[in-house]
């Protein structure tokens, strides 16, 4: 376990969750793992420590993400990993807190995304003009990356402490969440709108009753926004919500409120994903039939949504099962990670497989600490290989980038 000055906040963040995975299927690894990079805090070849966000690919197959600490000021980095003949080389694109009083931002937890021009965008939990976090852009000019703060949060109506990644629409507008701030001090959904080199921030929704969203959003083809809250909803145990644009305003609709007394589970520490039919998939970290969390599907129909539990997980020695978000494979299988658990209790990568209306769980890989510990979300390449980061473990104990071949 890391000793992190931000660990209290991270317990509630999208992927910073802890638990053990007990599976209904046999507990053996069905895939092979390769450690692509070990993070470290000394020397010229270190790219920061404690990678915190999910990975993304560019068109050349390079990987990009963030570390929450490390770098020249120990306030986090944006890094790139480049493959060459089976060897991966790291390049630090930006070190945060390089400006006075960390006006450029500090502690990027949410990873980065690309626009169509190849610029990178992300958020920082802290720093900025008011110390409440930022949205930033990194622009590549012949191999040199320049950082620009697009918005500094005040902690007021515009929100504060964004610790999740962003999404971008076809018009280049950015969308995200803040963990705090807003009119009711329970977080926001915001939009950043570009106009001739400047950006305007707009709070689309203010959450109430301690909902505090801190997971990345997803957009559908109609421009509706979907996301989750770990708390809040009708029963106070988490929700999946939709924001619908209407004549310049946004209307919030709670798709499903989770209940501690139901078999659907509760405590959503990750976002949801959409399939091509408009169904949503996600995970809960507690509750369910065995009180170990669930993987679920929400299906729209006639103006309402139907919840279906795909897999109910079992805890080990009463420890909660707490899961990452899911990703969808080409064959309709779902993939995810557990922060701890697996054969060695240092985390795992799993697959959920549909079969005639039922779903089964398959353990693909168990981490053993030397190859990483506490994995974050995974992504898929065109060949079906999975890539992700672990926040801890590896050669130096500061996390890894890994590949799992099912």
LUMSEDO-464342 format. One record per residue: chain; z, x, y of N, C-alpha, C in turn. Coordinates in steps of 0.2 Angstrom, whole numbers, plus 5000, padded with zeros to 4 digits. Example, Ala and Ser with C-alpha at 12.3 -4.5 7.8 and 13.67 -1.06 7.14 Angstrom:
<lumfis>
- chaine|n.z|n.x|n.y|ca.z|ca.x|ca.y|c.z|c.x|c.y
- A|5039|5066|4972|5039|5062|4978|5039|5066|4984
- A|5035|5064|4989|5036|5068|4995|5039|5064|5000
</lumfis>
This chain:
<lumfis>
- chaine|n.z|n.x|n.y|ca.z|ca.x|ca.y|c.z|c.x|c.y
- A|5000|5004|4994|5000|5000|5000|5000|5004|5006
- A|4996|5002|5011|4996|5006|5017|5002|5004|5022
- A|5004|5009|5026|5009|5007|5031|5005|5006|5038
- A|5004|5000|5040|4999|4999|5045|5003|4995|5050
- A|5002|4997|5057|5006|4994|5062|5003|4987|5063
- A|4997|4985|5060|4995|4978|5061|4995|4974|5055
- A|4999|4976|5050|5000|4973|5043|5003|4966|5043
- A|5007|4965|5048|5010|4958|5049|5004|4953|5050
- A|5000|4955|5055|4995|4950|5056|4990|4950|5051
- A|4988|4955|5047|4983|4955|5042|4985|4951|5036
- A|4992|4950|5035|4993|4946|5029|4990|4939|5029
- A|4988|4937|5036|4985|4931|5036|4978|4931|5037
- A|4975|4937|5037|4968|4937|5039|4963|4936|5033
- A|4957|4936|5034|4952|4933|5029|4953|4936|5022
- A|4953|4943|5022|4952|4946|5016|4959|4951|5014
- A|4963|4951|5019|4969|4955|5018|4974|4951|5014
- A|4973|4950|5008|4978|4946|5004|4979|4950|4998
- A|4985|4948|4995|4987|4952|4989|4989|4947|4983
- A|4988|4949|4977|4990|4945|4972|4987|4948|4965
- A|4988|4944|4960|4985|4947|4953|4981|4941|4950
- A|4976|4944|4946|4971|4939|4943|4972|4939|4936
- A|4974|4933|4933|4974|4932|4926|4968|4927|4925
- A|4964|4929|4920|4958|4925|4919|4958|4921|4912
- A|4954|4916|4912|4954|4912|4906|4950|4915|4901
- A|4945|4920|4903|4941|4924|4899|4944|4930|4897
- A|4942|4934|4892|4945|4940|4890|4945|4945|4896
- A|4951|4949|4896|4952|4953|4902|4949|4960|4900
- A|4942|4961|4900|4939|4967|4899|4934|4968|4905
- A|4932|4974|4907|4927|4975|4912|4920|4975|4908
- A|4916|4971|4912|4909|4970|4909|4904|4974|4913
- A|4906|4978|4918|4901|4982|4922|4903|4989|4923
- A|4899|4993|4926|4901|5000|4927|4901|5001|4935
- A|4906|5005|4937|4907|5006|4944|4906|5014|4946
- A|4903|5014|4952|4902|5021|4955|4905|5021|4962
- A|4909|5026|4963|4912|5027|4970|4907|5031|4974
- A|4905|5028|4979|4899|5031|4984|4902|5035|4989
- A|4908|5033|4991|4911|5037|4997|4919|5036|4997
- A|4923|5042|4998|4930|5042|4999|4932|5043|5006
- A|4935|5038|5009|4937|5039|5016|4943|5044|5016
- A|4943|5048|5022|4949|5053|5023|4950|5053|5030
- A|4956|5057|5032|4958|5057|5039|4958|5064|5041
- A|4954|5069|5038|4954|5075|5041|4947|5078|5040
- A|4945|5083|5044|4939|5086|5043|4933|5082|5046
- A|4927|5086|5046|4921|5083|5050|4918|5078|5046
- A|4919|5077|5039|4916|5072|5035|4920|5066|5034
- A|4925|5065|5038|4929|5059|5037|4926|5053|5042
- A|4926|5047|5039|4923|5042|5043|4928|5036|5045
- A|4934|5039|5046|4940|5034|5048|4943|5032|5041
- A|4948|5028|5042|4952|5026|5036|4953|5019|5036
- A|4955|5016|5030|4956|5009|5028|4950|5005|5030
- A|4944|5005|5027|4939|5001|5028|4941|4993|5027
- A|4939|4989|5032|4942|4983|5032|4937|4977|5032
- A|4931|4978|5034|4926|4973|5035|4921|4973|5029
- A|4917|4968|5028|4912|4968|5023|4906|4973|5024
- A|4902|4975|5020|4896|4979|5021|4890|4975|5022
- A|4885|4978|5026|4879|4975|5026|4873|4981|5025
- A|4867|4979|5023|4862|4983|5022|4857|4983|5028
- A|4854|4988|5029|4848|4988|5033|4841|4988|5029
- A|4835|4988|5032|4829|4987|5028|4828|4994|5024
- A|4831|4999|5026|4830|5006|5022|4835|5007|5016
- A|4840|5002|5016|4845|5002|5010|4851|5006|5012
- A|4852|5008|5019|4858|5011|5021|4864|5005|5022
- A|4870|5007|5022|4876|5003|5022|4879|5004|5028
- A|4882|4998|5031|4886|4999|5038|4892|4995|5037
- A|4898|4997|5040|4904|4993|5041|4908|4996|5046
- A|4915|4994|5045|4920|4997|5050|4926|4999|5046
- A|4930|5004|5049|4937|5005|5047|4941|5003|5052
- A|4947|5001|5050|4952|4998|5055|4956|5003|5059
- A|4956|5009|5055|4960|5015|5058|4956|5021|5057
- A|4959|5027|5060|4955|5033|5059|4950|5034|5065
- A|4946|5039|5064|4942|5041|5069|4945|5046|5074
- A|4942|5048|5080|4945|5053|5084|4951|5050|5088
- A|4952|5044|5089|4958|5041|5092|4962|5037|5087
- A|4961|5037|5081|4964|5033|5076|4964|5026|5077
- A|4959|5023|5080|4959|5016|5082|4953|5013|5079
- A|4950|5016|5074|4944|5013|5070|4937|5016|5072
- A|4933|5014|5067|4926|5017|5068|4921|5012|5066
- A|4915|5013|5067|4909|5010|5064|4905|5016|5060
- A|4903|5015|5054|4900|5020|5050|4894|5017|5047
- A|4890|5022|5045|4884|5021|5041|4884|5026|5035
- A|4882|5023|5029|4881|5027|5023|4874|5027|5021
- A|4871|5033|5020|4864|5034|5019|4863|5037|5012
- A|4859|5033|5007|4858|5036|5001|4852|5041|5001
- A|4853|5046|4997|4848|5052|4996|4848|5055|4989
- A|4844|5053|4985|4844|5055|4978|4850|5054|4974
- A|4853|5049|4975|4859|5047|4971|4866|5049|4975
- A|4865|5053|4980|4871|5055|4984|4871|5051|4991
- A|4877|5049|4993|4877|5045|4999|4881|5049|5005
- A|4877|5050|5010|4880|5053|5016|4883|5049|5021
- A|4888|5051|5024|4892|5046|5029|4890|5049|5036
- A|4889|5044|5041|4888|5046|5048|4893|5041|5052
- A|4897|5044|5056|4901|5039|5061|4897|5038|5067
- A|4896|5031|5068|4892|5029|5073|4896|5028|5080
- A|4902|5026|5079|4906|5025|5085|4913|5026|5083
- A|4917|5029|5088|4924|5030|5087|4927|5025|5093
- A|4932|5021|5091|4935|5016|5096|4940|5019|5100
- A|4942|5016|5105|4947|5019|5110|4945|5025|5113
- A|4939|5026|5114|4936|5032|5117|4936|5031|5125
- A|4937|5025|5127|4938|5024|5134|4945|5024|5136
- A|4946|5024|5143|4953|5024|5145|4956|5017|5144
- A|4963|5018|5141|4966|5012|5139|4963|5007|5134
- A|4959|5011|5130|4955|5007|5125|4951|5001|5127
- A|4948|5002|5133|4944|4997|5136|4938|4995|5132
- A|4936|5000|5128|4930|4999|5123|4932|4995|5117
- A|4938|4993|5116|4941|4990|5110|4944|4995|5105
- A|4948|4992|5101|4952|4995|5096|4953|4991|5090
- A|4953|4994|5084|4954|4991|5077|4949|4986|5076
- A|4943|4988|5074|4938|4983|5072|4939|4981|5064
- A|4941|4975|5063|4943|4973|5056|4937|4969|5053
- A|4932|4966|5057|4928|4961|5054|4921|4964|5052
- A|4920|4970|5052|4913|4972|5050|4908|4971|5055
- A|4902|4972|5054|4896|4972|5059|4890|4968|5056
- A|4886|4965|5061|4880|4962|5059|4874|4965|5063
- A|4868|4964|5061|4862|4966|5064|4859|4960|5068
- A|4855|4962|5074|4850|4957|5076|4843|4959|5074
- A|4838|4956|5076|4832|4957|5074|4829|4964|5077
- A|4832|4967|5082|4830|4973|5085|4834|4979|5082
- A|4838|4978|5078|4842|4983|5075|4848|4985|5078
- A|4851|4981|5083|4857|4982|5086|4863|4979|5082
- A|4869|4982|5082|4874|4980|5078|4879|4977|5083
- A|4883|4972|5080|4888|4968|5084|4894|4967|5080
- A|4900|4967|5083|4906|4966|5079|4912|4964|5084
- A|4918|4964|5082|4923|4962|5086|4929|4967|5085
- A|4933|4968|5089|4939|4972|5089|4945|4968|5090
- A|4950|4969|5086|4957|4965|5086|4960|4966|5093
- A|4960|4972|5095|4964|4974|5101|4959|4978|5106
- A|4962|4980|5111|4959|4984|5116|4955|4979|5121
- A|4950|4982|5125|4947|4978|5130|4950|4978|5136
- A|4948|4974|5141|4951|4974|5148|4958|4971|5148
- A|4959|4967|5143|4966|4963|5144|4970|4965|5137
- A|4968|4969|5133|4971|4971|5127|4971|4966|5122
- A|4967|4961|5122|4967|4955|5118|4960|4955|5113
- A|4957|4961|5113|4951|4961|5109|4945|4960|5112
- A|4939|4962|5109|4933|4962|5112|4927|4960|5107
- A|4921|4958|5109|4915|4958|5106|4911|4963|5108
- A|4908|4968|5104|4905|4973|5106|4898|4974|5103
- A|4893|4978|5106|4887|4979|5104|4886|4987|5103
- A|4882|4989|5098|4880|4996|5097|4873|4996|5097
- A|4870|5000|5102|4863|5000|5102|4860|5007|5100
- A|4855|5007|5096|4853|5014|5093|4847|5016|5097
- A|4847|5022|5100|4842|5025|5104|4841|5032|5101
- A|4836|5032|5097|4834|5039|5093|4839|5042|5090
- A|4843|5038|5086|4849|5041|5082|4855|5041|5086
- A|4856|5040|5092|4862|5040|5096|4864|5033|5097
- A|4870|5031|5096|4872|5024|5096|4877|5024|5102
- A|4875|5019|5107|4879|5017|5113|4883|5011|5112
- A|4889|5011|5114|4893|5005|5113|4894|5001|5120
- A|4893|4994|5120|4894|4990|5126|4898|4984|5124
- A|4903|4983|5128|4908|4978|5127|4905|4971|5130
- A|4903|4966|5126|4900|4960|5128|4905|4955|5131
- A|4911|4955|5128|4916|4951|5131|4923|4954|5129
- A|4928|4954|5134|4935|4956|5133|4939|4949|5133
- A|4942|4948|5128|4946|4942|5128|4953|4942|5132
- A|4955|4937|5135|4961|4937|5139|4967|4934|5136
- A|4966|4931|5130|4972|4928|5126|4973|4921|5129
- A|4969|4919|5134|4970|4912|5137|4965|4907|5133
- A|4962|4903|5137|4957|4898|5134|4951|4901|5131
- A|4949|4907|5132|4944|4910|5128|4946|4913|5122
- A|4952|4913|5120|4955|4916|5114|4957|4923|5114
- A|4960|4925|5109|4962|4932|5108|4963|4934|5101
- A|4963|4941|5100|4964|4944|5094|4958|4942|5089
- A|4952|4943|5090|4947|4941|5085|4947|4947|5079
- A|4948|4944|5073|4949|4949|5068|4944|4948|5062
- A|4939|4943|5063|4934|4942|5058|4927|4944|5061
- A|4922|4944|5057|4915|4946|5059|4912|4940|5063
- A|4906|4942|5065|4902|4937|5069|4896|4935|5064
- A|4893|4929|5067|4886|4927|5064|4882|4926|5070
- A|4875|4926|5069|4870|4926|5074|4865|4921|5073
- A|4863|4917|5078|4858|4912|5076|4851|4915|5078
- A|4845|4910|5077|4839|4913|5078|4837|4914|5086
- A|4841|4912|5090|4841|4913|5097|4845|4919|5100
- A|4848|4922|5095|4852|4928|5097|4859|4927|5100
- A|4861|4920|5099|4868|4919|5101|4873|4921|5096
- A|4879|4923|5098|4884|4925|5093|4889|4920|5092
- A|4892|4920|5086|4898|4915|5085|4903|4918|5081
- A|4909|4917|5083|4915|4919|5079|4921|4915|5080
- A|4927|4918|5078|4933|4915|5079|4938|4920|5082
- A|4943|4917|5085|4949|4921|5087|4955|4918|5083
- A|4960|4923|5082|4966|4921|5078|4971|4918|5083
- A|4971|4919|5089|4976|4917|5094|4972|4914|5100
- A|4976|4912|5105|4973|4910|5111|4970|4903|5111
- A|4967|4901|5116|4964|4894|5116|4969|4890|5120
- A|4967|4883|5121|4972|4879|5125|4978|4877|5122
- A|4978|4878|5115|4984|4876|5111|4987|4882|5107
- A|4985|4888|5109|4987|4894|5106|4987|4895|5099
- A|4982|4892|5096|4981|4892|5089|4974|4894|5087
- A|4971|4898|5091|4964|4900|5090|4958|4896|5092
- A|4952|4899|5092|4946|4896|5094|4940|4898|5090
- A|4935|4894|5091|4928|4896|5089|4925|4897|5095
- A|4921|4902|5096|4918|4904|5102|4910|4906|5101
- A|4907|4905|5106|4900|4907|5107|4898|4912|5112
- A|4894|4917|5111|4892|4922|5116|4885|4921|5117
- A|4882|4920|5123|4876|4918|5125|4872|4923|5129
- A|4867|4926|5127|4864|4932|5131|4859|4929|5136
- A|4859|4933|5142|4854|4930|5147|4853|4937|5152
- A|4847|4939|5151|4845|4945|5155|4850|4951|5155
- A|4852|4953|5149|4857|4958|5149|4864|4957|5150
- A|4866|4951|5152|4873|4949|5152|4874|4944|5147
- A|4881|4943|5146|4883|4938|5140|4888|4934|5143
- A|4888|4927|5141|4893|4922|5144|4896|4920|5137
- A|4903|4920|5138|4907|4917|5132|4909|4910|5134
- A|4909|4906|5128|4910|4899|5129|4915|4897|5123
- A|4921|4894|5124|4925|4892|5118|4922|4885|5116
- A|4920|4885|5110|4917|4879|5107|4922|4874|5105
- A|4928|4877|5102|4933|4872|5100|4940|4876|5100
- A|4945|4872|5102|4952|4875|5102|4956|4871|5096
- A|4959|4875|5092|4963|4873|5086|4970|4871|5088
- A|4973|4866|5085|4979|4864|5086|4984|4865|5080
- A|4990|4865|5081|4995|4865|5075|4995|4871|5071
- A|4994|4877|5074|4995|4883|5071|4989|4884|5066
- A|4983|4881|5067|4978|4882|5062|4976|4890|5061
- A|4975|4893|5067|4973|4900|5068|4968|4902|5063
- A|4962|4901|5065|4956|4903|5060|4955|4910|5061
- A|4953|4914|5056|4952|4921|5057|4947|4923|5051
- A|4942|4919|5050|4937|4921|5045|4930|4919|5048
- A|4926|4923|5045|4919|4922|5048|4916|4915|5047
- A|4911|4913|5051|4908|4907|5051|4902|4907|5047
- A|4899|4901|5046|4892|4901|5043|4889|4895|5046
- A|4882|4896|5048|4878|4891|5051|4873|4888|5046
- A|4872|4882|5047|4866|4878|5043|4860|4878|5047
- A|4855|4876|5044|4848|4876|5047|4848|4871|5053
- A|4853|4866|5054|4853|4862|5059|4857|4864|5065
- A|4860|4870|5064|4864|4873|5069|4872|4871|5069
- A|4873|4867|5064|4881|4866|5063|4884|4872|5060
- A|4891|4872|5062|4895|4878|5061|4900|4876|5056
- A|4901|4880|5050|4907|4879|5046|4911|4885|5045
- A|4918|4883|5044|4923|4888|5043|4929|4885|5040
- A|4934|4890|5040|4941|4888|5037|4946|4890|5041
- A|4952|4886|5040|4959|4888|5042|4963|4889|5037
- A|4968|4894|5037|4973|4895|5032|4978|4890|5032
- A|4980|4888|5038|4984|4882|5039|4981|4877|5042
- A|4985|4872|5045|4981|4866|5049|4978|4861|5044
- A|4974|4857|5046|4972|4851|5043|4977|4846|5043
- A|4976|4840|5039|4980|4834|5039|4987|4836|5037
- A|4987|4840|5031|4994|4842|5028|4997|4848|5030
- A|4993|4852|5034|4996|4859|5036|4995|4864|5031
- A|4991|4864|5026|4990|4869|5021|4983|4871|5021
- A|4979|4871|5026|4972|4873|5026|4967|4868|5026
- A|4961|4870|5029|4956|4865|5029|4949|4869|5029
- A|4944|4865|5028|4937|4867|5029|4934|4862|5034
- A|4931|4865|5040|4929|4861|5045|4922|4862|5047
- A|4919|4858|5050|4912|4858|5053|4912|4857|5060
- A|4908|4860|5064|4907|4859|5071|4900|4857|5072
- A|4899|4851|5075|4892|4848|5076|4890|4848|5083
- A|4885|4851|5085|4883|4851|5092|4880|4844|5094
- A|4882|4842|5100|4880|4835|5103|4880|4835|5110
- A|4874|4835|5113|4873|4835|5120|4877|4840|5124
- A|4877|4846|5122|4880|4851|5125|4888|4852|5124
- A|4890|4848|5119|4897|4848|5117|4897|4849|5110
- A|4903|4851|5107|4904|4852|5100|4909|4847|5097
- A|4908|4843|5092|4912|4839|5089|4915|4842|5082
- A|4921|4842|5082|4924|4845|5075|4925|4839|5070
- A|4924|4841|5064|4925|4836|5059|4928|4840|5053
- A|4934|4838|5051|4938|4841|5045|4934|4839|5039
- A|4931|4843|5035|4928|4841|5029|4933|4840|5024
- A|4938|4844|5023|4943|4843|5018|4949|4847|5020
- A|4955|4843|5020|4962|4846|5021|4965|4847|5014
- A|4967|4853|5013|4970|4855|5007|4978|4853|5007
- A|4980|4852|5001|4987|4849|5000|4991|4853|4995
- A|4997|4855|4997|5001|4859|4992|5003|4855|4985
- A|5002|4848|4986|5004|4844|4980|4998|4842|4976
- A|4992|4845|4978|4986|4843|4974|4983|4849|4970
- A|4979|4847|4965|4976|4852|4961|4970|4856|4964
- A|4969|4855|4970|4963|4858|4974|4965|4865|4977
- A|4972|4866|4977|4974|4873|4979|4975|4872|4987
- A|4978|4878|4990|4979|4878|4997|4979|4885|4999
- A|4980|4886|5006|4980|4893|5009|4973|4896|5008
- A|4969|4895|5013|4962|4898|5013|4962|4904|5017
- A|4961|4910|5014|4961|4916|5017|4954|4919|5017
- A|4949|4915|5016|4942|4918|5016|4938|4912|5019
- A|4932|4913|5021|4927|4908|5023|4924|4905|5018
- A|4919|4901|5020|4914|4897|5015|4907|4900|5015
- A|4903|4899|5010|4896|4900|5010|4892|4894|5009
- A|4886|4894|5011|4881|4888|5009|4876|4890|5004
- A|4874|4885|5000|4868|4886|4996|4863|4882|4999
- A|4857|4883|4996|4851|4880|4999|4851|4872|4999
- A|4855|4869|4995|4856|4862|4995|4861|4859|5000
- A|4864|4864|5004|4869|4862|5008|4876|4861|5006
- A|4878|4864|4999|4884|4864|4997|4888|4870|4999
- A|4895|4869|5000|4899|4874|5002|4903|4877|4996
- A|4905|4883|4996|4909|4886|4991|4914|4891|4994
- A|4920|4891|4991|4925|4895|4994|4931|4895|4989
- A|4936|4898|4991|4942|4900|4987|4949|4898|4991
- A|4954|4896|4987|4960|4895|4990|4965|4900|4986
- A|4970|4902|4990|4974|4908|4987|4980|4906|4983
- A|4982|4899|4984|4988|4897|4980|4986|4890|4978
- A|4991|4888|4974|4990|4881|4971|4985|4880|4966
- A|4983|4874|4964|4978|4873|4959|4982|4871|4953
- A|4978|4870|4947|4981|4867|4941|4987|4872|4938
- A|4986|4879|4940|4990|4884|4937|4994|4887|4942
- A|4994|4885|4949|4997|4888|4954|4995|4895|4956
- A|4989|4897|4954|4986|4903|4955|4980|4904|4960
- A|4978|4898|4963|4972|4898|4967|4966|4895|4964
- A|4961|4894|4967|4955|4890|4965|4949|4893|4968
- A|4943|4892|4964|4937|4892|4967|4934|4885|4967
- A|4931|4883|4973|4929|4876|4974|4922|4875|4977
- A|4920|4869|4976|4913|4867|4979|4914|4861|4983
- A|4911|4861|4989|4911|4854|4993|4904|4852|4993
- A|4903|4846|4991|4896|4843|4991|4896|4837|4996
- A|4890|4837|5000|4890|4832|5005|4886|4826|5002
- A|4888|4820|5005|4884|4814|5002|4887|4808|5006
- A|4882|4804|5009|4884|4798|5013|4889|4799|5018
- A|4889|4805|5022|4893|4806|5027|4900|4809|5025
- A|4901|4810|5019|4908|4813|5017|4906|4818|5012
- A|4912|4822|5010|4911|4828|5006|4916|4827|5000
- A|4913|4829|4994|4917|4828|4988|4919|4835|4986
- A|4926|4836|4985|4929|4843|4982|4928|4843|4975
- A|4926|4849|4972|4926|4850|4965|4929|4857|4964
- A|4933|4857|4959|4936|4863|4957|4932|4867|4952
- A|4930|4873|4953|4926|4876|4948|4930|4880|4943
- A|4935|4884|4946|4939|4888|4942|4946|4887|4945
- A|4951|4886|4940|4958|4887|4942|4961|4893|4939
- A|4964|4897|4944|4966|4904|4941|4974|4904|4939
- A|4976|4908|4935|4983|4908|4933|4986|4915|4936
- A|4992|4914|4938|4996|4920|4941|4999|4924|4935
- A|5001|4930|4937|5004|4934|4932|5011|4935|4935
- A|5016|4934|4930|5023|4934|4932|5025|4931|4939
- A|5022|4925|4940|5023|4921|4946|5020|4924|4952
- A|5016|4929|4952|5013|4932|4958|5007|4928|4959
- A|5006|4926|4966|5000|4922|4968|4994|4926|4967
- A|4988|4922|4965|4982|4925|4964|4978|4923|4971
- A|4976|4929|4974|4973|4928|4981|4966|4931|4981
- A|4961|4928|4983|4954|4930|4981|4951|4931|4988
- A|4945|4935|4987|4940|4936|4993|4936|4929|4993
- A|4932|4930|4998|4926|4925|4999|4921|4926|4993
- A|4917|4921|4992|4912|4921|4987|4905|4923|4990
- A|4901|4926|4985|4894|4926|4987|4890|4923|4981
- A|4884|4921|4983|4879|4918|4978|4874|4922|4976
- A|4873|4923|4969|4868|4926|4966|4861|4922|4965
- A|4856|4926|4963|4850|4922|4963|4850|4917|4957
- A|4854|4918|4952|4854|4913|4946|4859|4908|4947
- A|4862|4908|4953|4867|4902|4954|4874|4905|4953
- A|4875|4911|4950|4882|4913|4949|4885|4915|4955
- A|4892|4915|4955|4896|4917|4961|4900|4923|4959
- A|4901|4927|4965|4904|4934|4964|4910|4934|4969
- A|4915|4938|4967|4920|4939|4972|4925|4944|4969
- A|4930|4945|4973|4935|4951|4971|4942|4948|4972
- A|4947|4951|4969|4954|4950|4970|4957|4957|4972
- A|4962|4956|4977|4965|4962|4980|4969|4966|4975
- A|4972|4963|4971|4976|4966|4965|4974|4962|4959
- A|4977|4964|4954|4976|4961|4947|4971|4965|4943
- A|4967|4962|4939|4963|4965|4934|4967|4969|4929
- A|4964|4973|4925|4967|4977|4919|4972|4982|4922
- A|4972|4984|4928|4976|4990|4930|4980|4987|4936
- A|4979|4981|4938|4983|4978|4944|4982|4981|4951
- A|4976|4984|4951|4974|4987|4958|4968|4984|4961
- A|4966|4978|4958|4960|4974|4960|4955|4974|4955
- A|4950|4969|4957|4945|4967|4952|4939|4964|4955
- A|4933|4965|4952|4927|4961|4954|4926|4956|4948
- A|4924|4950|4950|4923|4945|4945|4917|4941|4946
- A|4914|4937|4941|4909|4933|4942|4910|4926|4939
- A|4908|4921|4942|4909|4914|4940|4902|4912|4938
- A|4902|4909|4932|4895|4907|4929|4895|4900|4927
- A|4890|4896|4930|4889|4889|4928|4885|4888|4922
- A|4888|4883|4918|4884|4881|4912|4885|4874|4910
- A|4880|4870|4912|4880|4863|4910|4886|4859|4913
- A|4887|4861|4920|4892|4857|4923|4899|4860|4923
- A|4900|4865|4919|4906|4868|4919|4905|4876|4921
- A|4911|4879|4923|4911|4886|4926|4916|4890|4922
- A|4913|4896|4920|4918|4901|4917|4918|4907|4921
- A|4924|4911|4920|4925|4917|4924|4925|4923|4920
- A|4921|4928|4923|4920|4934|4919|4923|4940|4923
- A|4927|4944|4921|4929|4950|4924|4924|4956|4923
- A|4921|4958|4929|4916|4963|4929|4919|4970|4929
- A|4924|4971|4933|4927|4978|4934|4934|4978|4937
- A|4938|4982|4934|4945|4983|4936|4946|4990|4939
- A|4949|4990|4945|4950|4996|4949|4957|4999|4946
- A|4957|5006|4946|4963|5010|4943|4966|5014|4948
- A|4965|5013|4955|4968|5016|4960|4964|5023|4962
- A|4962|5027|4957|4959|5033|4958|4952|5031|4960
- A|4949|5026|4958|4942|5024|4961|4943|5018|4966
- A|4948|5017|4969|4949|5012|4974|4955|5007|4972
- A|4957|5004|4977|4963|4999|4977|4962|4994|4982
- A|4963|4987|4980|4963|4982|4985|4956|4981|4988
- A|4951|4979|4984|4944|4978|4986|4943|4972|4991
- A|4938|4973|4996|4936|4967|5000|4930|4964|4997
- A|4927|4959|5001|4921|4956|4999|4916|4960|4997
- A|4911|4958|4992|4906|4961|4990|4899|4958|4992
- A|4894|4962|4992|4887|4960|4994|4883|4962|4988
- A|4877|4959|4987|4872|4960|4982|4866|4963|4985
- A|4863|4968|4981|4856|4971|4982|4851|4967|4978
- A|4845|4968|4979|4839|4965|4976|4839|4965|4969
- A|4842|4971|4966|4843|4972|4959|4849|4968|4956
- A|4853|4965|4960|4859|4962|4957|4865|4966|4957
- A|4865|4972|4960|4871|4977|4960|4875|4975|4966
- A|4882|4976|4965|4887|4973|4970|4890|4979|4973
- A|4890|4979|4980|4893|4984|4984|4899|4981|4988
- A|4904|4985|4989|4910|4983|4993|4914|4989|4995
- A|4920|4988|4998|4924|4993|5000|4931|4991|4997
- A|4935|4996|4996|4942|4995|4995|4946|4998|5001
- A|4952|4994|5002|4955|4997|5008|4960|5003|5007
- A|4962|5003|5001|4966|5009|4999|4963|5013|4993
- A|4967|5018|4990|4965|5021|4984|4959|5026|4985
- A|4956|5028|4980|4951|5034|4980|4954|5040|4980
- A|4950|5045|4981|4952|5052|4981|4958|5054|4986
- A|4958|5051|4992|4962|5053|4997|4967|5047|4999
- A|4966|5041|4995|4971|5036|4996|4969|5031|5002
- A|4964|5033|5006|4962|5029|5012|4956|5024|5011
- A|4954|5023|5005|4949|5018|5003|4943|5021|5001
- A|4938|5017|4999|4932|5019|4996|4926|5014|4998
- A|4920|5016|4997|4914|5012|4996|4912|5012|4989
- A|4911|5007|4985|4909|5007|4978|4903|5003|4977
- A|4900|5004|4971|4895|5000|4968|4897|4998|4961
- A|4896|4991|4959|4897|4989|4953|4890|4986|4950
- A|4888|4989|4944|4882|4986|4941|4885|4982|4935
- A|4883|4975|4936|4886|4970|4930|4882|4972|4924
</lumfis>
